[in-house]
Amino acid sequence: MITTIVQFALAEPISLGEAAKRFRSSAPKYQKMPGLIRKYYIRSEDGCTAGGVYLWDSRAAAEAVYSGEWRTRVAQLYGAEPVISWFDSPVIVDNAAGGAITAAA
């Protein structure tokens, strides 16, 4: 599994309420997205940075999304180009699922 952290610096700080509004408007695009296991929307406390933390079943699935129109849509919505950091996720503990531990094969 792969985790990506996507961040973009905002031209103007965004309130938590405005961030939630924008995040809700884009959330349906991620439902049932091939290869995406989970997404967390994030906003820095000062409102100057926003983005997401994504858990993917493979790097190929993530790259298929990030190399498409996604970058253009994100840049238009937030006025900034996304910066993507990549991480291997060999083990995951999910306390919401009763403490389930998932290890990559």
N, C-alpha and C positions, 0 to 999 in steps of 0.2 A: 504494500500500500504506500501511497505517496501523500504527503501533506504539503500544501502550498499556502504561503501567506502572501496575500496580495494587498499592497498599500498604495495609496496615492495621496499626495499633498494637495490640499484644497486651497484655492486662491483666497477664499474667505472662510473663516471658521463657520461651522454648521452646528446648529443646536441639536440636542438629542432628539427633540420632537421632529425636526425637519429630517434628520438622518433616518429615523424610524419610518417616516412617510416615504422617503425615497427607497429605502430598503424593501418595504412592503410592496412597492410598485414593481420592483424587479424580481421579487422572490418567486412568483409563479414560473418564471423562465427556468428556474433550477429544479423544479419538481420533476422527478422521473428522468433527469438528465442522464444519459448513458455514462456509466462509470463513476458518477458522483455519489458518494456515500452520505456525506453530510457537509453542510456549509454553515458557518457562523459569520454574521455580519459584524463588523467592528468599527468603532469610532473612538479616537483618542479623547481623553477627558477634556482637553482644551478645544476640541472640535476642529483641529487643523489637519488631521489625518483620518482617512476612512479606508475601508477595504473589507477583506474577508479572509477567513481561514477555511480551507477546503480539505476534505479527506477524499481521496480518489482511490479507485481500485488499481489504477496503473498510471504511469506517466503518459502513456499514449492517449489515454482518455482525457487527461488534463490538457495536453498539448492540442488535441483536436478542438477543444473549446477555446483555448487562449490564442490560437493562431487564426481563428475565424473573425467574424464581425464583432465578437465580444469586445475586443480592444476598442474599436470605434465607438460602440454603444457606451462603454464605461467612461471613455474620455468625454463623450458628449454629455452624459448624465452628471459627471462630477467635475468636468473642466480640467482634468489632469490625466496624464498617461500612467497606467498602473506599473508598479515595480513588483516582480514576482520572485519570491524566494522558494526554493525547493528543498524538501526534507524527505528522507526515507522514514517510514513509520512501521518498524518491524513488529511492534507490540502495542496494543491499545487496550486500556482498561475502561470499561463502560459501566459506571456506577448506576446510570439510569436504567440499565438492563440487568440489574441485580449484581453488578460487579463482574460482568462477563469479561474475560480476557481473550482477545483475538490476536493470534500470532500469524505473521505472513508465512506462507509456505516456503 
